[in-house]
């Protein structure tokens, strides 16, 4: 696409010229061209307008992070009311003026992968409050492409840098696509004519116990392989529905795609299929087997059913546990803990607080929360008050303080079991706890209420769980009045500590030395850090995901590994 100009042609053909040995085309005459001068792009941002920039893995939407009006306009146009934005800083010095940065965080920021790193902002950070909204963290990154460096050097101030997409759609990658899909969001476009081969969002990482912990694994890390303990059959794993990734198994290596997002729209489903085709082409891979989730309504499951290959269905939480065990090459037996929002259980209910004793490739479910109902199903995921009302109703406690619309109707739904599926979801228990502590009422985005509950923890050196009976099936009913009896910060701390006490109880009763922690709930830094510290202190070997996120982005690896055992049992 870039025919060489005469000067480049001479250099490229001359064995004594270093260009003879180089691939890049960076000539101002015959190399890639920008559609907008850097100075004009910078002036767009100085004026409080929104700029769409064509990056390495897709478009980004930029706005002055100091300007409340600019950030509000971006939120309104993108229909992203409360979810935090990431911020691109010109350099490390300006970033450190806005955030507290530990050595391990600095190393991540300056690494070749250059991910977004979750940091604690300084009180005088100088950014608009609309950037982070209710989040106690700031997602910060440094320039990682030449175009970023040029623009940020011209600007000299931080900008919001968020994925160039409309809500629930994949990131735009070509000017033709971006100018249509982002026309109602961006005021101007900074395009170039260097094609983007495949969409890839920014990776998101935080430091827990001095080690990186992924929230999203994409640019800079995918598709780097995960080495597993034993050879696998040629499996294509299609992952889950949310935070989807896909994977292929080649002998002892599993290649996971970049983060693909939730499969809720036609565009995201098309991106999912392109990612599969990409992996197969890149690695000249033809699968002998396809693995999917148990949930019959997932788009990924339906794709697998249409593929015409031998099909293996893997339980969601077993895949969570198996992914972490495979990453660390853990020998059985071990105790696998999978705490998340929702996953289709073997009994047809919604699981989410599962504890498995894994031995001889068998998963024995030895613990979970006492089941409860979700009135309205998905509606209860968004409206945390419904879950809180359900728990109080089940415990025969007064729910009058929960400001619920039509409480009598919801009570009737619960009593009759109408549109109120049973669940053991730990994520939904966190939602209810946030309501009972007076900290949050709704999830405007996934995990918002639990995130606010974690942020509210009143720090203390004392380990002070609520004194409730601990058993393999944890009865949460005694917790409910206790959560209402304390100030929010103390209640939040003691709620987390109670779950840590339950983890210790499960570990000691399992008879296993090795403990695997997985599932999206372990994105909670307080829970993950203290679980590792407390269990290690008791003599257990604790394993958290390190090269993969604990959320559903790791499911495809677990599916690859467990597909082998399912195939052998056939």
N, C-alpha and C positions, 0 to 999 in steps of 0.2 A: 504493500500500500504506500510505501515511501521510496520512490525511485531516487537513487543517489544523484546529487548535483556533481558537477565535474570535480570540484575539490575533494568531496567525500569519496568519489570514485577512485581518485588517485591514491588517497590515503588507505582506502580499504583494500586496494590491490597490491600495495607495496609491503613486502614481508618485513622491511626494516622499520615500518611505521607501527606504532602501538595499536592504531585503528585496525590493522590487519588481524589482530587477535581479539577484537572486541565485537560484541553483538549490538550494543545500544545505538539507536539513531537519535541523536540529540542536537542536530544541526539546526540553526535558526532559518536556514534556507530550505532544506529538504526534509526536515524533521516534522514532528507534530506541531500543529498550529492551534492557538487559542482563539475563541470566538470573541473575546472581550479582553481589553488590556487590563493588566493587574491593577493599575491605578484607578481605572473606572470601577472595577469590582470592589476595590477597597472603599471608594467613595459611596457606592451603593450601601455598604454596611455602616459607614459613618452617618449616613442620612437616616438610619433607623429602618432601612428596608431589608427584605429577605432575599438572600442570594442562593441559588441552586448551583452547586459546584460538582462537576463531573470528576470523581476521584478514581481510586484504583479498582475498587470492587463495586462501585455504583455511585449514585449521586448522594450528596449530603446537602441539607438545608442549613444555612448559616444565618445567624443574627447576632447583633451586638449583645453580649451577655450582661453588659452593664445597664442596658436600656430597658426599663420595665415595659414600656409601650411596645417595643419591637418583639420582646419575648412573648407578651400577651397576644400580639397579632399572629405570631407563629403558632401558638397554642390554639387559637380560635380557628385558623385556616386549616391546621392539620387535625383538628378535632382530638386533641390530646390534652384533656383538661388538667390532669394532675400528675401524670407520670413524669418523673424527673428527666431533665435533659442533660446530656453530656456537654462538657466545655472543652474547647481546644484553646490552649494557651500558646502565646508566641514562643516561649522558651521556659526552661526550668526555673529561672530566677523569678519570673512573673507568676509561675504556678506556685512556687513556695511562698510568695507573698499572700496568696489567697488560701493556701491549705497547709496543714501540718503534714509533713512527709517524712516517714521513717526510712531507714536505709534500704530495707527490702522493697518498699514501694518505689523508691527512687530507681532502684535497679530495674524494676519492671517498666517504669516510664521510659527509661533510656535504652531498653532492649531493642533488638532488631524487630521484634514482633510489635512493639509500641501499642499495647492495648489501652483501652479505657481502664483506669484504675480508680476504685472507690476509695476516697480519702475523706478525712474529717476537715471541714472548712474552718478557717480562723474566724473569730467573731467579726473582724473588720475586713472581710474578704472583698468587699466592693462590688459584688455581683448582684443583679436584681433578684429579689426573693422568688420571683416567678420561675427562676431556673430550676431550683431543687424542690420547690413547693414544700410538702410535709416531710421530705426525706432528710435525715440527719447527715447524709453523706453527699459528696459531690463527685460525680464521675468526671475525672480529668484525664486529658491526654495531651501529647505533644505532637508537633508536625511530623508526619511520617512519609510524605511524598514531596518531590520537588515543588509541585504546585502549592501545597500547603506552606512550605518554607517561604516561597516568594510572596504569597498573599499575607502571611502573618508578619513577615518582616516589614511589609508596607504598612500594615495596620498598627501593630504594636500594642494591641489590646485583645483580651479574650473574647471568643465568640461561641455561642451555642453551635454545636455541630451534631445534628441528628440525622437519622436515615432519611434519604430522599424517597419517601413513599407516602401514600395516603393510608389512613388507618386500616390495619389488617391486611395490607397488600405488601408484596415483596418490594425490595428496593429497585428503583429504576436504573437501567444501565446504559441506555443509548439516548442521544439527543432527541431522536424522533419520538421515543417513548416518553422521555422526561418532559418534553415541551407540551405533551398532551396531559399526562397524569399529574404534573406538578404546576400546571398553568394557573390554577386557582390559589396556589400557595406562594410561589416565588414571584418576586418583582422583576428579577433579572436572572440570566443564566450565564454561567462561565463554563462553556463546553470546550472540548478539544476533539481532534479527529483520530485519536489513538483508541481503537476499539477495546471495550471491556469484554474479555472472554467469558467470564462467569461472575454472577452476583456474589458478593461476600461482604457482610456487615463487619463492623468493628467488634473485636473481642472485648469482653468485660471481665475484669479480674479484681479480686480483693486479697488482702493478706490476712490469714488466720493462723495464729501460732507460728508466725515467722515464715509461713509457706504460702505460695500462691494458691488461691481457690477460685475456680472459674465460675462465673455466672452465665457467660456465653462464650463459646469456643468457635471462632471464625477466622477472620483475617490474621495472618501471622502464625497460626497454629494448625489449621485444617488445610489439607487432609494428612497431617503427619500421623503415622501409624502407631497403634498400641500393640506392643508385643505381648502375646499370651503364652501360657505355660506349655500348651500342647497343640499340635496341628489341628486345624479345623477343616471341615468340608467347605466346598465353594458355596458360601451362603451369601445371599443378599438379604439384609435386614432393613425393614422399612420404617422402624421406629414407632413413635407414638403420634398423638394428634397435636399436642401443644409442644412448643420448642423443638420441633421435629429436626432430627438429623437422620441420615441413612448411612448404611455401612456395608462394606464387602469384606469377606474373609479370604485371605490368601495364605494358606499354610498357617504359620504362627503370627501373622500380622493382620490386624483389622484396621482398615482405612475408613475413618468417619468423615462424612461430608462437613462442610461448614454449617453453622446454625441456619435453618431454613424458616423458622418461625412456626406460627399456628396455621393449620391447614383448614382455614375457615372460609376462604374465598377461591374462586376459580383461578385467579392469578397465582395465589400461593400454591395451589395444587399443581398448576402447570410448572412452577419453579421446582417443586418436589420431583416431578417426573424428569425435568431437565437435569437435576442433580444426579439422579440415578443413571441416566444416559451418559453423563459426564464421567462418573466413576468407572462405568463399564468400558468406556472408550479409552480413558487415560491409562487403565491398567490391563487393557485387552482381556476383560473379564467376562466370562459367561457363567452365570450361576447354575448350580445343580439343584438348589434348594432355596426357598424363600421363607423368611420368618417375619411374623407380624404380631401385633397385640391381640389379646382375647376379645377386645371390645368390637362388636360387630358393626358399629356405626362409624368407626374411624375411617377417614378417607384412605389412610395408609393400609388398613385391613382390606378394604374393598379393592384397592389396587392389587394387593397380594392375591386375592381370590381370583382376579381376572388374568393373572400372569401366566397361567398354564403350567406352573412348576409344582413339584411336591411342596406342600404347604405345612409349616409348623407354627402353631399358635402358642405364644409364650405369655404367661401371666405377668402383668405389668410390674408388680413389686418384686417378684422373683428376678425379673430382668434388671431392676434397679440394683439389687444386691449383687447379682452375678457380675454386673459391669465393674463395680469397685473391686470385687474379689479377683476378677480377671486382670484389671489394671495393676494390682499389686502381686499377682500370681500367688494367691493365698491357698495354702493347703487346707483341706477339710479335716476335721469338722470345724465349723465356725458359726458364730451367731450373726445373722444378718438382720439389720434393722432398716426398714424402709418407711419413712414418715413423709407424707406428701399431701396433696390436695385430694385428688380422686384417681382411682384406677379400678378397672373391672375385676372383681374378685371371682374366685373359683366357684363360689356359691351364688353368683349372679347379683350380689349386692356390691355397693361401692366401698372398696377398701381404702386404707390410707394411714394405718398406724401399725404396720405388720412386722412381726418379729418371727424369724425363721431360724430353726436349728438345721444347718445344712451338713449332711453327711452322706457319703456314698451316692452323691449326685441327687439326693432327695431333699426336698424342702418340707420340713415339718413346721406348721404354723403353731407356735407355742405362746403367742401373746398378741394382744391388740386392745384397743379401747372398747368399752361397752358400746354396742351399736346405738345410734340415735337416728332420727329422721330429719331429712332436709325438705321442709315445706316449699314447694315450688321448684325443687331440683336446682337447675342452674340459677334460678332467681335467688335462691338462698346463698349462692356463691357471691353474688354481687351485693345483696342486702344482708349484712351480717346479723341484723336484728332478728331476722327469721330464725337463724340457727340458735341464737341466744334464747329466743322465745320457746323454741322446740325443746331445748335442754331443761329450761325451767318448768315447762309443762310436764315433761317426762318425770321430773323430780317432785312434782306436786308442790312447787314453790310459786309464790306470787310473781307474776310477770308483768304486773301493771306498770312498772317503771319503764319497760321497753316500749318506746314510742313507735309502735307498729301500726301500719294501716290495716284496718279490718281484723283485729285480733281474734274476734269470734269465728270468722271464716277460716283463719289459719288454724285455730284450735280444732275446728271440725275436720279440716284436712288431716291433721295429725291423728285424731281419734279414729278416723276411718281409713287411714293409710292411703289417701287419694293424692296422687302426684307428690308423694313424700317418700322418696326412696330411702332405704336404710343405708347407713354408712358407718365406717369406723375411722373417718378421716381426721388426721391430726391437724391438717390445715384448717378445717372447719372448726375444730375445737379452739384453735388460736383466734379465729374470727369471733367466736362467741366470747372468749375471754377478753378481747379488746372492747367489746360492748359492755360487758359486766364491770370492767375496770373504769369505764367512762372515758376511754381513749379514742375509739373510732366507732362509726356506725355502718359504714359501707366500704366496699372495695371498688374504687373508681378504676383501678387497674389491678391485675393479678397480684395478690400478696400485699396489698397496701396496708390493710388493717394489722396483720401480723408484723409488718415492718415497723409500724408506728408503736405497736406493743413492745417490740424489742428496744426501740429508741427511748421509750419511756422508763426503762429499768433504772431504778434508783440504786446506784452502786453501793456495795457493802462488802467487807471482807468476810462477813458471816454467811455461812451456808445455811439458809433457813427455809427449807421446804415446808409447805403446809403438812400438818400431821394428819394424813388420811391413810386408810388401809391400802397397802400395796399388794397386788396380785398379778398373775400373768394377764388376766383380763382386767384392765384398770377401770374401776367404777369412778367416773368423773363427778357423780352427783354431790359428794361431800365438798367438792371444790367450790360449787356455785355460790353459796352464802359467804364463804371466806373471801372470795374475790371482791365482793361488795363491801366487805367490812373494813378495808384499809384504803389509804390514799393510793392514787393510781400507780405511782412509781414503786411503792413497796409491794403492792399487789402483783404488778408485772414481774418484779424480781422473784417473788415467792412462787408464782405460777411456773416460771422457767425452772426454778430450782426443784420444784415438785416433779417435773418431767425428768430432770437429771437424776433425781432419787429413784424414779421408776426404772430408768435405764440401768442404773447400778443394780437394782433388784433383779432385773431380767438377766444381766450379765452373770451375776453370782448364781442364779438358779439354772442357767443354761448348761453348765458343765463344760463350757468352751473357753479357751484361753484367748482366741482371736475374735475380735468384735468388728464388724463391718457396719459403717453408718452411711446411709444413702437416702435419697429423696429430697425434694425441694425444700422441706422444712429445715434441712441442714445448711441452707444458704444463710440462716440465722447465725451470725458470728458468735453471739453469746453462747448459744446452745452448742454449736460445734466445738468452740474452743474449750469450754468447760467440760463437755463430755469427754474429750480426749484427755484433758488434764486429770479429771477425777478417776476415770477408768484406768488410765496408765498408773496412777498412784496406787491403785488396788491390785496391780500386777497383771492387768490385761494388756494385750497388744491391740491397739486401736487403729483402724484404717479408714480414712476419709478420702474421697476422690481428690486427686491432685492435678491430673492432666485432662480431666473431663469435669463438667459441671455436675453437682449432685442432682439437678433437676432432670426433666425428661430428655434433655440433650444427650444423656448417656444411655438411654434405653436401647438404642440400636446395637451397642457393643454387647450388652447383656443378652439380647436376642441372638446374636451371632454365636455366643458361647453356649447358650442353652439349646440352640437348635441341634448341635452335635449330639447331645445326650438324647434328645427326643428322636432323632434319626436312628440312633443306635438301638433304641428300645422298640423300634417298629418291627 
